[in-house]
Amino acid sequence: MSEEKRLERECDAEVKSFVDNGGAFVLVTRDLAFRKLFLSVFRRYLGLGLECVAELSRYEDMAATFERLCAEAKRIFLFIEAEMDGDLANDHLRAPGWECRPEFVIAVSGPVQGDPLILLYELGAQDFIIKPVSAAKVIEKIAGVVSRPQAAEGLSGEIRACLEQGDYSRALALSDELIRKHPERPLGYSLKGDALNSMGDNPGAVEAYTRASELSGRFLEPLVKMSGLAQWEEDRPTQIKALKKLDKLSPLNLERKVLLGNVYLRVDRGHEAEEVFQAALKLAARQGRDAAARTAAKVADACMAHSPALAEKYSRMVLESGKGAYGKAQMVLFNKLGIALRKQGRWQEAIKEYRKALELGPGDGVLEYNLSLSLAEGGLFDEAVQHLAKALEINPGFWEGSASTCCNIAVLLAKSGNRDQAREFAQRALDLDPEREKAARLLKELAGPKPATRS
């Protein structure tokens, strides 16, 4: 038997074993030719039934399909088109709220789609298929991805095992050995950086990650690690350098653009921050108004502490470009706009924006809460308490887990004369954050005698 035939049989067996052990495939495509080829892999080449394949033509249907397969205790292998009719898979793959996600992902693309594929890799795709492709290549790709976790590749696998076991000194020694064997490859330096980072040698780790990134223009992992390490150490120049290189390699990553803009603001490079934010919003606008609103909300968050005026600018810009179409994403953005106005002391304008948002989307507890804070800032405590009551009625537990929210509620209730409830929320704030001085002072004040009312 030829070597080629032997490998082909091994791949076939690997795929069949995956299906026999609860594997299920989800195919998301509108390409009829690729769909036909993919189904023939199971029916004709592997002799399997099509019950192990779920076919979808819309990204939006993935979540429900994943839930159904998880309920059946299936291991999910996703084949997903990188782009369908101008809609990118990236935004759908990172959709929040998925309780069930695929174990394996292969992205499918035409010949020239580098940027979406790089971002899909960042989001968890283990491999790619560039069309046109043969059935044998599809089988080989599936087998390679499925078998990869079971067979770490030699010395690098041993280094990873040492890192997982906490044997960092041995991991460092083995990574140096890997570098001596293959000095031209970035993996040894990346693993060395992991070992040095785990040992607390952060400068050494940055040096190793830098060398790994220099050896491979498309190896993103060392740069991601270097950026994270620099952020933890508040080394802004190194973080900016890593983020800029990552943005150049993978320019469709919206979150990274927003992070880079935020770091620019932290070092008073406002002009560069605005350039990055504008690029992020322009890119998001191509994905639709909801994507633009979600990105603008992230930009507003990034700006809020350093430049509330910028947060206001971008929130207004996207809301005004929405042409009156307001959904959940736009309501979140209205909320960011109100917060930005309050931070600038413009509580009257914040009230106006919150009221407008509640007219467009009534029944939003977060908007009611923030409207109550704006009213309280203007000394309108009776009306503030009414809207706080509405917020608690809509979502009785919206304050849970947030010491600052509990403290804000306590202050508002105390100023409106509701001392008993104010005490409850001040105590909740301290339970969540014992160091919160404002809540401690308020609780002490509320424990004393009630102030005499003026006649």
Secondary structure, DSSP 8 states (H G I E B T S, - for coil): --HHHHHHHHHHHHHHHHHHTTEEEEEE---HHHHHHHHHIIIIIS---GGGEEEES-GGGHHHHHHHHHHTT-EEEEEEESEETTEEHHHHHT-TT-SS--SEEEEEE-SS-HHHHHHHHHTT--EEEESS--HHHHHHHHHHHHHGGGS--HHHHHHHHHHHHT-HHHHHHHHHHHHHH-TT-SHHHHHHHHHHHHTT-HHHHHHHHHHHHHH-TT--HHHHHHHHHHHHHT-HHHHHHHHHHHHHHSTT-HHHHHHHHHHHHHTT-HHHHHHHHHHHHHHHHTT-HHHHHHHHHHHHHHHHTT-HHHHHHHHHHHHHHTTT---HHHHHHHHHHHHHHHHTT-HHHHHHHHHHHHHHS---HHHHHHHHHHHHHTT-HHHHHHHHHHHHHH-TTTTTT-HHHHHHHHHHHHHTT-HHHHHHHHHHHHHH-TT-HHHHHHHHHHHS-------
